[in-house]
Every structure is written in C-alpha cells, then in structure tokens.
Amino acid sequence: MCTLLAERVPMVVCRSKTYVLFLPAWLVLCLSPSMSVASNSVSFDYSLYAEALKTCVDPSGLVNYKKLKSNGAELRAFVQQLARTSPENHPEIFPTRETQLAYWINAYNAFALKGVVDNYPTKSVRSIKYAYGFFWRIKFESGRRKYTLRHIENEIIRKRYQDPRIHFTLVYASMGCPRLRREPFLPERLSDQLDEVARSFIEEVRNVRIDEGDGKLWLSKIFAPSWYEGDFLYWYSLKFPGSRPAIRNYLALYLSADRKQWLEAHPYLKTEYIDFDWSLNDQALHSAF
C-alpha cells in the first residue's frame, strides 16, 4: 500500500514468468497507491504536487500555464491521486486536523491549476464557465466524490476548520489572491506555514496599505465585510474573549512593529478596499512582482 520509490521497479507476474517494466518515475507514482510509509506510519504523499509546483511556479507565485498544459504529467498524476484518496473515504490516513486541512488546501489549489489548464489559454478564471462558474460549476473528484471549488472552500475548509489563515493559502488563479507557494502545505509544518503566508500577505503593500497623506487604510477585498471579514473577527473574538475586534486588530497580529505602531496611533483611519484583480496569475501575462 505504499508509494513506490523512484529507484524501485514495478514487477508484473504472468503465469510462470516475471516481467520487469521500466516506467518513468511520474508514471510509477501515478499507478501506485497514494500513500507513503515512513516510520511505520501511513501518510498521504505530496511529492508529485511538490514537483509540479517547483517546475511551473516562479518565486513570485506566477504560474507557467503553457508549460503546465504541455508538460504537466505530475499535476495530472496528483489530481488522479486526489480522486482516489481523501479524508472522506480514507480517514485512517488523515487522523488529525493538520493532515485533513493540509489535504484540502493542496487539493483546492491543485484543482484550480487543473481547471485553468483544461481551459487554457485564458486571461481570467471569470472567462471560464462565465463569471463565477469556474468555482460553482466545474467539479473535481476527491476520494471518489465530486466537489466544486466553492464547496471545498466554504463547506469544508471554512466551516470545519474555522482558521482565517486559510484565506492566505487558497489561490483562485488570480492576481488579487495570495501568491501560490512553490511547495505544498504539509501537516507537520502546517501551523508555521499558515503563519508565514499570513505575515507575508499582510506585509505586502498591495494587500495592506496605509496612506498617511489621505488618512486611509487600504485593504485587500479579502478583508471586506462582503468577503471574509467575519471569519477574521469571529476567530479573534474566540482567541481574545471579551474583545470587540475590528479588522485592524487581526492585522496587528502580523504587521511589522513600525506599521503596527503607526496603525495603533491612528485609530480613526478610514478603511477602503482595493478592487480585486481577476486577471490570471500567468507568467505570460505578468512580470515577476
């Protein structure tokens, strides 16, 4: 039940003869089960996805969709792996909150990549299936069940785990989103990785900008009341009972010391929200940023 290592060769037994098949490493992984065995424990294997990200995502989080479409064997194999196995049909492989949440975050981002590749070339996911149909209409298979991206985000990730840091991990294949990391989210490092992406997103001036001259606090749409502000405030109120939080209280948890100090010294800044950029996070359309 374990994933075959690259140096191992699958064997096919036919009657009295044994034939040795020499296959590409990605195909060996694709044909084998989606689990790896280490230290006598069974875990889900993200090596195919890691290779796809390393190959097709640059350091600024932009994706080479052209390359991914023509030479995306690892992504295709990983999507097949997701189709076979999930926390729903193999809960024994995902015994903790961290193993489950890491799976769903990686699955969401991999499915988003696959959805774009299947419809590439395009300049925006909003051009796929009309408006928000990319999220509401296209279905992806996970653990022998089919889900839309909207269902994975809202009914599984947000509802079950209630950690607002996930909003810095889910990438809608759009420039207004967090940067796509060049590595998977892993259960054993998940809390640190979530803090890293939260701090990185909030520290970027394209997402959180203090305009001292106009006395305004400009924020990504992710923090807007019509988007996910409620997730951040609900978590904060549970973490700090008795508080009556505003979004700036959550931002202060991750802002650098000087920006945090300035924000606290100016409590009456007017909050404005930056228009969300739905253009595709494609290397062919944008320079590194």
N, C-alpha and C positions, 0 to 999 in steps of 0.2 A: 504493500500500500504506500510505498514511499516514492518520491520523485527520483528518477534515475539520474545519477551524476553524469557529468559530461564525458568522463573517461570510461563509463560503463557502456556496454553494447547490448541491446536487447537481443534475445535469442528466441527463435521460433522453432518449435518442435513439430515435425510432421512425420507420423508413423515412426519408423525406426531411425530416421535421420534428423540431425540437428543442423539448422542453417543459421548462420550469423549474418545479421543485417547491419550494414554500416549506414547510419542515417545522420543527417545534420543535427546538431545539438538542439536547435529550437524544436525540431520535429520530434525528437526523443522526448522532450519535456511536454510537448503538446499531447502525444499519445499516451503518456503515463498519467497516473492519478495526480491530483492537485495538492498533494500533501508532501511534506518533507519530514524526516525523522531525525531528531537530534537529541542526544542525551536521553533516549528512551521516551521522549515526549513527541506527540504529533502536532504539527503546526501547518498553517497554510503557507504556501510558497509564493513569494512575490518576485522571484528572480527574473522571470520573463518581463514583468512590468518594469522592473528596475532597468533592464537593458533597453526597453523601448524608450523610456524617459531619457536615459543617458544619451541615446543615439539621436533623438529627434527634438529635444528641448534644449535651448541655449541657456546660458547663465542668467539672462534677464527674464526667462519664463516664456519666451516666444517659441512657437512650435513650427517645425518644418513639415507642414501637412503634405506637401508634394512628395517628399521623401517617405513620409509615413504611409501614403497611399500606394506608392510603387514598391516599397520595400519594408512593409510593416508586419513581417511574419511574427515577431514577438508579441506585438499588440493583439493580433488576431488570435494567437495561441492563448494569450492570457484571458481574452474575452471568452474563449471556449472553456477555459478553466473556471471562470466565474460562473458560466452556465451550468457546470456540473456540481459546483460546491458552494454553499453559503452557510451562514449561521442558522438558517431556517431548516435546511434538510440534513445538516451535519453539525448539530450543536456541540457534539463532543470535541470538535476541533476548535471551537470558539467558546471556551468556558468562562472567559472574563469579559468585562465591559470593554477593556482595551482591545482584545482580539476582535470583538464584534465591530467596534467603532472604526478601527483601522481598516477592516474589510470594507465597510460600507463607503468610507471616504474614498478609498482607492478604486472601488467599483464605480462610484459616481464619476470620477474623473476619467477613468478608462472608457466608460461608456460614452462620455461626452466626446472624447477623442474619436472613438469609433463612429459616432453619429456624424461628426464633421467629415471624416474620411470617406464615409459612404456617400456623401453629397458634395464632395469637393470637385471642382473649385467653387467657392462661395466667398462672399465678403463679410457675411454675418450669419449667425445662427438664426436670426429672425427672418432670414430669407428661406429657411428650410421649413417646410410644412406650414408656412405662413405665420407671421407674428410670433407667438409663443408655442407653436405646435411642436417645435423641437423638444420642448420639455413636457408637453402634455399628451402628445400623440404617438411619438416613436417609443416602442417598447424594446427592452433589453432583457435577456434571460439571465437569471441568477438563481442558482440552486434549483433548477428545473421549474422555476416560476418566472413570469414576465412582469416587468415593472417599467413605469415611465420614470424619467429623471425627477419629475415633480413628486412622485410618490416616494422615491428613495429619500429625497431631501426632507419633505415635510412630514410624511407619515412614519418614517423610520428614524432618520438621523436626528431631526429636531425634536420630535415627540418623545422618542425613547431615551435619548441621552442628555438633552437639555444643557448642552455646553455651548455657549455662544461663540467660543473659539472656532467652532466648525465653519463659521461664516468666512474665516480666513483660509479655509482649506478647499472649499468647493469652487471649482473653476468652470464657469459657463462658456468656456472657449471664447471669451470676450475681453477686450482691453480694460473694461471697467472693473474686472474681477481681480482677486489676488493673483499674484504670479504663480504659475504652475511650477512646483518644485521638480528638481531633476532626480528625485528619489522618492520611493513610496513612503507612506506613513506606516510605521512598524509598531506593533503592540508594546514591545519592550522599551521604546523610546517615545511613545505617543505623547505623554504629558509635556515633555521637553519640546517636542516638535510643535505642539499646539501653541505653547508659549512663544516659540521662535517666530511662527507665522503671524501671531497676533502682534507681537512687538514690531516686526518688520512692516506689516501693513499700516499700523497706526503711526509709525515714524515717517512713512513716506508722505511728502507734502502733496502728492497728487490725491491722497486719501484724507488727510487731516491737515488743514492749512489755517494758520492764524494770520489774519490780515489786520495788523496793528493800526494801519492808517485808517481803514474804514470801520474798525471795531467789530469785525465779523469773524466768526468761526465757520470755515467751510469744511463740510464733511462729505465723505462718500455716501452715495444713496443707501448703502448697506446699513447705515446708522439711522435712516429716516423712519419716522413713525409708520409710514405706509409700507415699509420694508421690514426690517428686523430689529428696530429699536426695542420692542417689547421683550425680545429674547435676552438682550443685554441687561435691561433693567430688572427683569424677573430674577435672573441669576444673581445680580448684585444684591438685591433685597434679601435673598436667601443666604448669601455669603456674609452679609453685614446686617443682621436683624435690627429692625428699628430705624433703618436709614430710609430716606425718601430720595432715591437717587435720580439724577439726571444723566444723560449720556456722557457728559464730561467727567462724571465720577468713574465710569468704566474706562474712558480713555486715559485717565490719570494713572491707572494701574500699569500702563505700558509706555507712556511718554517718557522721553529723556528728562532728566532732572530740571534742566533750564526751561524746557517747554511746559512742563508740569507747573513749575513755579509761576511762570507768566500767566498761564491759564487760571490758576488759583487766585492770582492778584487781580484778575479782570472777570469777575463773576457775571457781568451783565452783557457779555458779548452776544450779539445777535447770531443765531445759527442759520446758515444757509446750506443747501445741499447741491453737490456737484452733479451735473447731468451724467447719467450712466452711459459709458461708451460701449455700444454693442458691436463695434467693428471687431472682426475676427482677430484673435491673438496669433497671427500668422507672420512668420518671418518674411514672407513675400510681400506683405503689406506695410510692415513697420520696421523701423530700425531698432536696435537694442536700446532699452531705456532704463 
